[in-house]
Amino acid sequence: MMSAFFISLLHISFFLLFQKTAITAAAAAATQLRPGFYAETCPAAESIVRDVMAKTMKREIRNAASVMRLQFHDCFVNGCDASLLLDDTPDMLGEKLSLSNINSLRSYEVIDGAKAALEQACPGVVSCADIIIMAARDAVVLSGGPNWEVKLGRLDSLTASQEDANRIMPSPRSNASYLIDLFSQFNLSVQDLVALSGSHSIGNGRCFSIVFRLYNQSGTGRPDPAMDPEYREKLDRLCPLGGDGNVTGDLDATPYVFDNQYFKDLVSLRGFLNSDQTLFSLDARTREYVQHFSRDQEVFFAAFVEGMIKMGDLQSGRPGEVRKNCRKVNSPPLHALLK
């Protein structure tokens, strides 16, 4: 007769074998991104997400820009796998409190709302990673920007890494040269960089992110010379030295409409963030695209769509699952099972 200890080990072994098989199959499926992935398993998935986005934008229009940013902050850190959405646990420091995300990213509850609606319609089918991709697209469309067909079929990560987020994500102080090198690591071109920076066509930025530009650019004790004087005076009033760093300002002159005004502002030296303005003021490689997009909105839209699709293709190849709750993994960790 088998002992209880042996039976427990047997159960764990079977569980691990099953989990390994499921993970192997899941990892293989993770590479098969395609439009219409949920056509049979959850045909209303995309319309459900868009409906949630439309309602949440009516409540607070800033949610559009905030949700769109989630795709970039998720995909650059170990691929588009919703690792960004995981809350911290006693055994894991997630990405929400990383240097680039803390007091900056918001609207996680919008993804929660879309997930809840999808779980009601199609339990256990649509991944949180795909919800981010769909919601980001819808945020653009509902703000007046271009529409496009998203590729779906991603899995949700089993872990997250604050260390990786700190190491990878750029700061608002970054310049064009640094960003070109960073994007190239993800096989994203200079055109992709400039077009995707156009996501700042909507939304707001914090005074904390620009106070150095206003009062101590590059340690000079003076403001950034690549700034229109009238615009600088406006920002001085908004963000006085020693003021509240969490006060927000518009990223371009039409902060709730997705258009090419952002690029027109850069040409006029009215870019809010240092990382934005240097695309025009510092590097000839990016300046060419800024000027082109400022003159032709349709060209910008086409390049933006291309960049979003390429960014959405980023995957780590790691095992994953479809989370029931975007903030936590489904399965208990191994050490809990052994205990």
Beta strands, then each sheet from edge to edge (+ up, - down):
strand 1: 156-157
strand 2: 204-206
strand 3: 248-250
strand 4: 320-321
sheet 1: 1+ 4-
sheet 2: 2+ 3-
end
